[in-house]
């Protein structure tokens, strides 16, 4: 109950104070960056389902004018949705695990290959990420070599999503990235977002259209074809990694 109430409060807070997102493009010519320290932990350990405009949300909307009674009904609907999503997560992750799928490894391989092709020197930054997967706090490095930057690539989520109450499930991934001057992290060199299969594309960010080949009618259909499900998510992550690297050209 506390988690549901907290979620409702967060939605209200975000909707009430949201401001337009303004990306910061990277200018390689003027930045002089040649070495990039990449923060570890780009993606969550497991895939996740994302359901937008689902029955639970519609129920909450329908009962919004019913006072306390409406809140109770809305919370009950949210609880049912959470149970359904947990079961769908279990099925989808079971399919991926049967194929020994590692989203982080897939992303890292594609991303680092692209950066090396752009002649960047790549190292690792071991700054720990918080459990809520927020952006890391980058500490100044007084002894950093000239041309050094710290890049935080943060995949907030990836997996399969269902939109608009339809039966169709398709891959998705959401990435936020920021790059800082290693000596002076207050100097942000890059700030942007990459989203695969975006529902509401954000202006001036990178939005990658979904490959309709990897469409499933249900979580059960994903579980029944783990090879195809894994291939679809792998391609989505690789496409997102390449698009992310292109922002550093």
N, C-alpha and C positions, 0 to 999 in steps of 0.2 A: 504494500500500500504506500509506504513512504517513497519508494522508488518511482511509482506512478505519479504521485503528487509532485515530486521533484521534477519529473519530466514535463508535466503540464506547466509548471512554473517556468521552466527553462524555455519552452516554446513561446510562452507569453512574453518573456523578457527579450528573447531574440527578435520576435516580430515587432516589438515595440521600439527597439533601438537600432534596428539594422540600418547600416549606411552603405552606399554603393562601394563595391570593391574596386580598388585602383591598383592594378598590377604595376610592378617596377620592372621594365625590360632590362636585360643584361647587355651592356656595351663592351664587348671583348676588346675592341681596339683601344678604348681609353682606360679600361680597368687594369690592363697589364697582367691579368691572372694567367698563370701557367701551371700552377699546382692546386689541386682541389682535394681537400680533406672531406670525405663523404661520411656523414654520420651513420652509424650502424642502425639496424632495425628499421628498414624502409617500409615493411608491410607487417600487419598483424600475423600472429602465428597461424591462425586459421581463417578460412573464408567465412563469410557471413551472408545471411539472406537480408535483402532490403525490400520492404513492401511499402509502396506509396499509394495513398488514397485507398486504403483497405477498408474492409467492413467495420473494423473497430474504430477507425478514424471517422468514418461516415456516421457511425452511431454516436460518437462524442459530439459531432457537429449537430446532429439532429436533436440531441438532448440538452444543448447548451442553454436553452431558455427555460429549463425546468427546475432551476434552483438546486437544492440539496438532492432531491430525488433524481434529477438529471445527472448530477455528479456521481451518485451511486451507480446508476445504470452505465454511465460512461466508463467508470473504473472497472466494473464487471466486464464490459466489452473489451477493455484494454487488457485485462487479465487473460481473457480467452485468447485474444490475439497473441499475447506473449507465449502462451502454451503452444499454440499452433506454430509460431515461428521457431520455438525451441525444437519441436519435432522435425520441422523442415531443415533446420540447421544440422541436426543429427544425421539426417538422410544424405544431405549434400556433402557434408564433410566426410561421411563414411565412404561415399563414392570416390572422392578425391584421395583419401588416405589409402584406398585399395590400389591406387595407381602410384603410391609413394610421391604424391605431388607436394612440391615445396615452392610456394609462391615467392618467397623472399629470394631463393636461389635463382629462380627464373628471371625475376626483375633485375637482380644484381648482374647476372651474366649479360643480358641484353643492354643494360644501361652503361656498364663499364666498357663494353666493346665499342659503343658509340662514342663515348668520351675519349677513349684512346685513339679512335680513328680521327678525332678532332685535334690530336696531339697534346692533350692535357696529361700531366703527370697525376696519377691517382694514388692517394693514401687513405687511411682509415682514421676517422675521429670517433673515439670511444665514449663520448658524452652520453650518459644514460638518458633514455626517454622515460617520461612518467607513465604510469599505468593507464592514464586516461588518453594516452597517445597525443598529448599536446606537443607543440613545437619545442625543441630543446632550447635551453638557455646557454648561449655560446659565450665562453669566457675569453677575454682578451689574451693573446699570445704575444708577449713582448718580444720574444726571441724568434718569432715566425719569419721565415725568409721572405724577401720581397716577391710579390706576385702570388702569395698564398691566400686561399679563401677556404671557408668552411661552408659546405653545402648540406642543408637538412632537407632530405626528401622524405616526406611523411605521407604514407598511404593510410588515410583514415579508415578505409574499408575497401574490400573487394569480395567478389563472390557472384551470386546470381540474384537478380531483382525481378519483382513483379510489379507492374505499374497499372494503375487505373482499375483495379479489380478484375483485369483480364486473366486468362489462364496462362498466358505466356510468361516464361522465365527466360532471361537472357543474362549474359555476363555483364558486370559493371566493375569499375574501379574509380576511386577518387583519390587524387594526389595533390598535396599542397607542398610547394618547395620554396625555400628561401636560401639565398647565399649571402654570406657576410665576409667582409674583410677580416682576415685572421688576426691582424694586429688591433683593429678597431671594429668590433662587431656592431657598433652603432651605425656603421656605414653599410647599409643593405645594398648589395650589388644586383640582386634578383629577387623578385617576389611574384609568383604566378601559381596557377592551378592547371591541372590536367585531369579531364574526366572522360572516361570511356562509357558510352551509352548514357549521356546526361539526359535527365528528364527536363530540367529547366536550365539550359546553357547560360553560363555567366559571361556577359560581354567582355571582350578583350582577353579571354582565357582560351586554353586549348580544349576543344571538344571533339572527340573521336567517335564517328558513327559506329553503331554495333554491326557485327557480321550476322545477318539473319540466319545463316546456316546453323548457328548454335542456339536454336530456339526450342524450348521444351514446354510441354503443356502442364507439367506439374513437377513438384519435388520428387515424386515417385518415378517420373519419367527420367529425371536426372540420375537417380539412384540406379535405375535399370540399365543405363548406358554410361557407365563411368569413363570409358575410353573417350567417347565424344564429349562428355561434360568436361573432362580434364583438358582435352585439346582446345575447346572453346575458351576456357579460362586462361590457358597458357598463351594463346594468341592475343587475348585481350591485354594481358600483362605485358607481353613483349611489345605490342603496339604502343602501349602507354609509356614504356621505358624509352623507346626510340623517340617518341614525341617530347618527353621530358628532356632528353639530351639535346634535342634540336633547339631548345630555348637557350642553350649556352653557346650557340654558334656565333 
